[in-house]
């Protein structure tokens, strides 16, 4: 389905072969094979290769660059023991939960995303941006004979049949393994053996890394209800930029403990509430100053600063420029 300058694909979450089916339908000039899909037309490129490691355990390599953006709407399924793990190797993908968009970008704390099939998710691939990613789709039974140690970890991460997701950063060691996978993918001799063996190694090290983070309490998952609450918290903060809002006030308003709010907010927005509040204030201040309709003193007062000097100091700290220099010359 096309919508203006965007291609839209809808499918139910599950095996990577569902993606091959829908891509074949959406891009009829592409070439479908048993375990892959290739589409090259002008400057457009879609290349997906699936390596079945075992039954219900797939390694998927994606390379994509399109002149028209692509939105993939993935509907939840009923497979409570089926999981999806994606690592962004290159480029940026915007994931959307409800109406909140977050950039999953290589080299950031959002570079890895693990979720179960109950998690509603839209992925937006921007136009003219080269993207490479590595994904694993697997069930508990699919990994039981190869990496049984990962089963207690996953049961701990997903203790009930509820939609939940985890974000974290990919280490330099794992980045190197992803480089190797894309190199092996180009070989004529031994390609499948090398991709499969290094893919299994990458998955094993990923599970080990997640376990270490969980043991150190550095890995924090978010239930879909947490996402909804956090989006409401974010909007509440944006609606009260001219007031001083405390963490306790927000926690009480939304019926959650302060410690949980801190953990959840950091997990989704990659900053604490205070940092988000301050930066949102300065973003709004910048917009008002840029309009040329307000003085520095007026904007500072509207943002809750009784002292123009304190406002100017914070504005320069956040934006790297004096607020008076933002006001356009008449």
C-alpha positions in Angstrom: 0.0 0.0 0.0 1.3 3.5 -0.9 0.5 6.7 0.9 1.8 9.9 -0.8 5.6 9.5 -0.7 5.6 6.5 1.7 5.2 2.8 1.2 3.2 1.1 3.9 3.4 -2.6 4.7 1.2 -4.4 7.3 1.8 -7.9 8.6 1.4 -9.9 11.7 4.6 -10.4 13.7 6.3 -13.8 13.5 8.8 -15.6 11.3 11.0 -13.6 8.9 9.4 -15.6 6.0 6.3 -13.4 6.5 8.4 -10.4 5.5 9.6 -12.2 2.3 5.9 -12.9 1.4 4.8 -9.3 1.9 7.8 -7.8 0.2 7.3 -10.0 -2.9 3.7 -8.7 -3.0 4.7 -5.0 -2.4 7.7 -4.9 -4.7 6.7 -7.3 -7.6 9.9 -6.4 -9.5 12.0 -8.0 -6.8 13.4 -11.5 -6.8 12.1 -14.0 -4.2 14.2 -17.0 -3.3 13.6 -19.7 -0.7 15.4 -17.8 2.0 15.7 -14.3 0.7 14.4 -11.3 -1.3 16.4 -9.0 -3.6 15.1 -5.7 -5.0 17.2 -3.3 -7.0 15.7 -0.6 -9.1 17.5 2.7 -9.8 18.8 3.8 -6.4 16.5 1.6 -4.4 17.8 -1.5 -2.7 16.2 -4.1 -0.5 18.1 -7.3 0.4 17.0 -9.7 3.0 18.7 -13.1 3.7 17.3 -15.6 6.2 19.6 -18.3 7.7 17.6 -20.9 9.6 19.9 -21.9 12.5 17.3 -24.5 13.7 13.5 -24.8 13.7 12.1 -21.6 15.0 15.5 -19.9 15.2 16.3 -17.5 12.4 19.1 -15.1 11.6 18.1 -12.3 9.3 20.4 -9.9 7.5 18.8 -6.7 6.1 20.3 -4.1 3.8 17.9 -1.3 2.7 18.0 2.1 1.0 14.9 3.5 -0.6 14.0 6.8 -2.3 10.6 6.6 -0.7 10.3 6.0 3.0 8.9 2.7 4.2 6.6 2.1 7.2 6.3 -1.5 8.4 3.3 -1.9 10.8 3.8 -5.1 12.7 0.7 -6.4 14.5 1.1 -8.5 17.7 0.7 -12.2 17.5 -0.4 -14.8 20.2 3.0 -16.5 20.4 4.0 -15.8 24.0 7.3 -17.7 23.7 8.5 -16.2 20.4 11.0 -13.3 20.5 12.5 -10.7 18.2 15.9 -9.3 18.7 17.2 -6.6 16.3 20.6 -4.8 16.2 21.1 -1.7 14.0 24.5 -2.0 12.4 24.2 1.1 10.2 21.7 3.9 9.8 18.6 4.7 11.7 15.2 3.3 12.1 12.3 5.1 13.8 10.2 2.8 16.0 6.8 4.0 17.0 4.8 2.9 20.1 1.4 4.5 20.3 2.2 8.0 19.0 5.7 8.1 20.4 8.6 7.8 18.0 12.1 6.8 19.1 15.2 6.6 16.8 17.0 3.3 16.9 20.4 4.2 15.6 23.7 2.3 15.3 26.1 3.1 18.2 23.5 4.4 20.6 21.7 3.0 23.7 18.8 2.2 21.4 20.9 0.1 19.0 19.6 -3.2 20.3 15.9 -4.0 20.9 14.5 -7.2 22.3 10.8 -7.8 22.5 8.2 -10.5 22.4 5.6 -10.9 19.7 2.8 -9.3 21.8 4.5 -5.9 21.5 2.7 -3.6 19.0 5.4 -1.9 16.9 5.7 0.3 13.8 9.1 0.7 12.2 9.8 3.6 9.9 12.7 3.4 7.5 13.5 6.9 6.2 14.1 7.7 2.6 17.7 7.9 1.2 19.3 6.4 4.3 21.4 3.3 4.1 20.4 0.8 6.7 21.9 -2.5 7.7 20.6 -4.6 10.6 20.9 -8.1 12.1 17.9 -9.8 13.6 17.1 -13.0 15.4 13.6 -14.5 15.6 13.3 -17.4 17.9 11.2 -19.4 20.2 12.3 -21.1 23.5 12.0 -24.5 21.8 14.1 -23.2 18.9 17.1 -22.4 21.1 16.7 -25.2 23.7 19.1 -27.7 22.1 21.8 -25.1 21.1 21.8 -22.6 24.0 19.7 -23.9 26.8 21.3 -21.4 29.2 19.4 -18.6 27.5 16.0 -20.0 28.4 16.1 -19.0 32.1 17.3 -15.6 31.1 14.4 -15.1 28.7 12.0 -16.4 31.2 13.3 -13.9 33.7 13.1 -11.0 31.2 9.6 -12.0 30.1 8.0 -13.6 33.3 4.4 -13.4 32.1 2.4 -13.3 28.9 2.5 -9.6 28.6 4.0 -7.3 25.9 7.4 -6.1 26.9 10.6 -4.7 25.3 14.2 -4.0 26.2 16.7 -1.5 24.8 20.5 -1.4 25.2 23.7 -0.6 23.3 25.8 -3.0 21.2 29.4 -3.5 22.3 32.4 -3.0 20.0 33.0 -6.8 20.0 29.5 -7.4 18.8 29.8 -4.7 16.2 32.9 -6.5 14.8 30.9 -9.7 14.5 28.2 -8.0 12.6 30.8 -6.6 10.2 32.0 -10.2 9.6 28.4 -11.4 9.0 27.9 -8.9 6.2 31.3 -9.8 4.7 30.6 -13.5 4.8 27.2 -12.8 3.1 29.1 -11.7 -0.1 31.2 -14.9 -0.4 30.7 -17.6 -3.0 32.3 -20.4 -1.1 31.3 -21.3 2.4 28.9 -18.4 2.8 26.1 -20.3 4.6 28.4 -22.1 7.0 30.3 -19.0 8.0 27.1 -16.8 8.3 25.4 -19.5 10.4 28.4 -20.2 12.7 29.1 -16.5 13.3 25.4 -15.7 13.7 25.2 -18.4 16.4 28.3 -16.9 18.1 26.8 -13.4 17.9 23.5 -14.6 19.5 25.3 -16.4 22.3 27.4 -13.4 23.1 24.3 -11.2 23.0 22.5 -13.4 25.5 25.6 -13.4 27.7 25.8 -9.6 27.6 22.1 -9.3 28.4 22.5 -11.7 31.4 25.5 -9.6 32.7 23.5 -6.4 32.4 20.5 -8.0 34.1 22.7 -9.3 37.0 24.1 -5.8 37.5 20.6 -4.3 37.3 21.6 -2.3 34.2 18.9 -3.8 32.0 15.4 -2.6 32.4 12.4 -3.7 30.4 9.2 -1.8 29.7 5.7 -3.2 29.7 3.3 -1.7 27.1 1.5 -0.1 30.0 4.8 1.6 31.1 5.1 3.1 27.6 1.6 4.5 27.8 2.3 6.0 31.2 5.6 7.5 30.1 4.0 9.1 27.1 1.4 10.7 29.5 4.3 11.8 31.8 6.1 13.4 28.8 3.0 15.3 27.7 2.4 16.4 31.3 5.9 17.9 31.4 5.5 19.6 28.1 2.2 21.1 29.2 3.8 22.6 32.4 7.0 24.1 31.1 6.3 27.4 32.8 6.0 25.7 36.2 8.4 23.9 38.5 7.5 20.2 38.4 9.0 17.8 40.9 9.6 14.1 40.5 7.4 13.3 43.5 4.6 15.3 42.1 4.7 13.5 38.8 5.1 10.0 40.5 2.1 10.7 42.7 -0.1 12.0 39.8 0.5 8.9 37.7 0.4 6.4 40.6 3.9 5.0 40.3 6.9 5.0 42.7 9.6 7.6 42.1 12.3 4.9 41.6 10.3 3.1 39.0 9.5 6.4 37.2 13.2 7.2 37.1 14.2 3.8 35.7 11.4 3.7 33.1 11.9 7.2 31.9 15.7 6.6 31.5 15.0 3.4 29.6 12.7 5.0 27.1 14.0 8.5 26.7 17.7 7.9 27.5 17.8 10.8 29.9 16.4 11.6 33.4 13.3 13.6 34.0 15.2 16.7 35.0 17.3 16.7 31.9 14.2 16.2 29.7 12.4 19.0 31.5 15.2 21.4 31.1 15.9 20.6 27.4 12.2 20.9 26.6 12.1 24.3 28.3 15.0 25.5 26.2 13.5 24.0 23.0 10.4 26.0 23.6 12.4 29.1 24.6 14.3 28.8 21.3 11.1 28.6 19.3 9.7 31.7 20.9 12.9 33.7 20.6 13.3 32.6 16.9 9.8 34.0 16.2 11.0 37.5 17.0 7.9 38.2 19.0 9.4 38.1 22.5 12.3 39.5 24.4 14.8 37.4 26.3 13.3 38.6 29.6 9.7 37.7 28.5 10.7 34.2 27.4 12.7 33.6 30.5 9.8 34.7 32.7 7.4 32.5 30.7 9.7 29.5 31.3 9.6 30.1 35.1 12.8 32.1 35.5 12.5 35.1 37.7 16.0 36.1 36.8 16.9 36.8 33.2 20.6 36.1 33.9 19.9 32.6 35.2 17.8 31.9 32.2 20.5 33.1 29.8 23.1 31.0 31.5 21.0 27.8 31.3 20.0 28.6 27.7 23.6 28.9 26.6 24.6 25.8 28.5 21.9 23.7 26.7 21.9 25.4 23.3 25.5 26.7 23.1 24.4 30.2 22.1 23.2 33.3 23.9 19.4 33.7 23.8 19.7 37.3 22.5 21.6 36.0 19.4 18.6 33.8 18.5 16.3 36.7 18.0 16.3 37.6 14.3 17.5 41.0 13.3 14.7 43.4 12.4 
